[in-house]
Amino acid sequence: MSKCRRLDSKGSRYSDQFSTFTGIRAFYKSRILKSNFFSFPILCAFFILPGLAFNNNDSGRNKEPWNPDQLLSPSELAKTLMNPKETQPIVFCVGPGALIKGSIDAGPARDSSNLAKLRQQLNLLPKDAKIVIYCGCCPFEHCPNIRPAFTLLNEMKFTNQKLLNLEHNLRVDWINQGYPINK
């Protein structure tokens, strides 16, 4: 008789144990999900921890197209421009108005037509040409022009490009310093 109790209609003798196990599992599952004690770790595991992992991996997402050693100080460029014995760089203004002495006005690089114009001018240069770009409209973190222009230089495989490090703007970091300008 005890064997009959263990057998179900299909002849399985573990059906009572399985249904008991299923019931216990369902009971604990409902308790765990309703419990505040277990909800917090579950939320952390599925929502908070992956978010922290992405925040720690932001370096690739916020990376600038230039390296720190590709930044050129205004004083260094001014010194080079005032010394005719030094190899003069080709200076492109990728912002509004080419004010630095000898610079070529490519126009604001945020506009695709100006970026295409810059590409045409760069196609005429050797890949190892000494190139300096600048904008000067505002600090780097807000400038819409330098990133597209510097990215273009990288894409075109130039090897000797620099970005003029204008921390504030062209007026403060170049003109007010008395560095040479176009007249």
C-alpha positions as CSV (number, residue, x, y, z in Angstrom):
1,M,0.0,0.0,0.0
2,S,2.8,2.4,0.7
3,K,4.2,1.8,-2.7
4,C,0.9,2.8,-4.2
5,R,1.0,6.2,-2.5
6,R,4.3,7.0,-4.0
7,L,3.2,6.2,-7.5
8,D,1.3,8.7,-9.6
9,S,-0.9,8.1,-12.5
10,K,2.1,7.8,-14.9
11,G,3.9,5.4,-12.6
12,S,6.4,7.8,-11.2
13,R,7.1,7.1,-7.6
14,Y,8.7,10.5,-6.9
15,S,5.7,12.7,-7.8
16,D,4.8,13.4,-4.1
17,Q,8.4,14.4,-3.4
18,F,8.6,16.5,-6.6
19,S,5.4,18.3,-5.8
20,T,6.5,18.9,-2.3
21,F,9.9,20.3,-3.5
22,T,8.0,22.5,-6.0
23,G,5.8,23.8,-3.3
24,I,8.7,24.6,-1.0
25,R,10.6,26.3,-3.9
26,A,7.5,28.4,-4.7
27,F,7.1,29.3,-1.1
28,Y,10.7,30.5,-0.7
29,K,10.7,32.2,-4.1
30,S,7.6,34.2,-3.1
31,R,9.1,35.0,0.3
32,I,12.5,36.1,-1.1
33,L,11.0,38.4,-3.6
34,K,8.6,40.0,-1.1
35,S,11.3,40.4,1.6
36,N,13.1,43.7,1.8
37,F,16.1,41.9,3.1
38,F,16.6,40.0,-0.1
39,S,15.2,42.7,-2.5
40,F,18.1,45.0,-1.9
41,P,20.9,42.5,-2.9
42,I,18.8,41.5,-5.9
43,L,18.4,45.1,-7.0
44,C,22.1,45.7,-6.5
45,A,23.1,42.6,-8.5
46,F,20.9,43.4,-11.5
47,F,20.8,47.2,-11.7
48,I,23.4,49.0,-9.6
49,L,26.5,46.9,-10.0
50,P,26.3,46.8,-13.8
51,G,25.9,50.6,-13.8
52,L,29.0,50.9,-11.6
53,A,31.0,48.7,-14.0
54,F,30.1,50.9,-16.9
55,N,31.1,54.0,-15.0
56,N,34.5,52.6,-14.2
57,N,34.9,51.8,-17.9
58,D,34.2,55.3,-19.1
59,S,37.8,56.0,-20.1
60,G,37.2,54.7,-23.7
61,R,33.9,56.7,-24.1
62,N,35.2,60.1,-23.0
63,K,38.7,59.8,-24.5
64,E,39.8,62.8,-26.5
65,P,41.2,62.3,-30.0
66,W,44.6,63.8,-28.9
67,N,47.2,62.7,-26.4
68,P,48.5,65.1,-23.7
69,D,51.9,65.2,-25.5
70,Q,50.0,66.6,-28.6
71,L,49.0,69.8,-26.8
72,L,51.1,72.8,-27.7
73,S,51.4,75.7,-25.4
74,P,50.7,79.2,-26.8
75,S,54.1,80.5,-25.7
76,E,55.8,77.6,-27.5
77,L,54.0,78.3,-30.7
78,A,54.6,82.0,-30.4
79,K,58.3,81.4,-29.9
80,T,58.4,79.2,-33.0
81,L,56.5,81.7,-35.2
82,M,58.8,84.6,-34.1
83,N,62.0,82.6,-35.0
84,P,62.4,82.4,-38.8
85,K,65.3,79.9,-38.3
86,E,62.9,77.2,-36.9
87,T,60.8,75.0,-39.1
88,Q,57.5,76.7,-39.3
89,P,54.4,74.6,-38.7
90,I,51.3,74.8,-40.9
91,V,48.7,76.4,-38.6
92,F,45.0,75.9,-39.3
93,C,42.2,77.8,-37.6
94,V,39.2,75.4,-37.3
95,G,37.1,78.1,-35.5
96,P,35.8,81.5,-36.3
97,G,38.5,83.7,-37.9
98,A,42.2,83.0,-38.4
99,L,43.8,85.5,-36.1
100,I,47.2,83.8,-35.3
101,K,49.9,85.1,-37.6
102,G,50.2,82.9,-40.7
103,S,47.3,80.7,-39.9
104,I,45.0,79.3,-42.6
105,D,41.3,79.8,-42.1
106,A,39.5,76.4,-42.5
107,G,36.3,77.6,-40.9
108,P,34.5,76.1,-38.0
109,A,35.1,72.3,-38.2
110,R,31.7,71.5,-36.7
111,D,30.3,72.2,-40.2
112,S,30.8,69.3,-42.6
113,S,31.5,71.7,-45.5
114,N,34.4,73.3,-43.6
115,L,35.7,69.9,-42.5
116,A,35.6,68.9,-46.2
117,K,37.6,72.0,-47.0
118,L,40.1,71.2,-44.4
119,R,40.4,67.7,-45.8
120,Q,41.2,69.1,-49.2
121,Q,43.9,71.3,-47.8
122,L,45.4,68.4,-45.8
123,N,45.5,66.2,-48.9
124,L,48.2,68.5,-50.3
125,L,50.5,67.9,-47.3
126,P,52.9,65.1,-46.5
127,K,51.8,62.8,-43.6
128,D,54.7,64.0,-41.5
129,A,54.0,67.7,-41.9
130,K,54.2,69.8,-38.8
131,I,50.6,70.8,-38.3
132,V,48.9,72.9,-35.5
133,I,45.2,73.4,-35.2
134,Y,43.3,75.8,-33.0
135,C,39.9,77.2,-32.5
136,G,39.9,79.6,-29.6
137,C,36.2,80.2,-29.3
138,C,36.0,78.7,-25.8
139,P,37.6,76.2,-23.5
140,F,38.2,72.7,-24.9
141,E,35.4,71.0,-23.0
142,H,32.8,73.2,-24.7
143,C,34.5,73.6,-28.2
144,P,32.5,72.0,-31.0
145,N,35.3,72.5,-33.6
146,I,38.6,70.9,-32.4
147,R,37.4,67.3,-32.0
148,P,36.1,66.9,-35.5
149,A,39.3,68.5,-36.9
150,F,41.7,66.5,-34.8
151,T,39.8,63.3,-35.5
152,L,40.2,64.1,-39.2
153,L,44.0,64.4,-38.8
154,N,44.1,61.1,-37.0
155,E,42.0,59.4,-39.7
156,M,44.2,60.8,-42.4
157,K,47.2,59.2,-40.6
158,F,49.1,62.4,-39.9
159,T,52.0,61.8,-37.6
160,N,53.1,65.3,-36.4
161,Q,49.9,67.1,-35.4
162,K,49.5,69.4,-32.4
163,L,46.5,71.1,-30.8
164,L,47.1,74.6,-29.5
165,N,46.3,74.5,-25.8
166,L,44.1,77.5,-25.4
167,E,42.7,76.9,-21.9
168,H,40.3,79.9,-21.9
169,N,39.9,81.4,-25.4
170,L,42.0,83.0,-28.1
171,R,41.7,86.5,-26.7
172,V,42.9,85.6,-23.2
173,D,45.5,83.0,-24.1
174,W,47.0,84.6,-27.3
175,I,45.9,88.1,-28.1
176,N,46.2,89.5,-24.5
177,Q,49.7,87.9,-24.2
178,G,50.9,90.0,-27.2
179,Y,51.6,87.0,-29.4
180,P,51.8,87.6,-33.2
181,I,48.5,88.0,-35.0
182,N,47.3,88.5,-38.6
183,K,46.8,92.2,-39.5
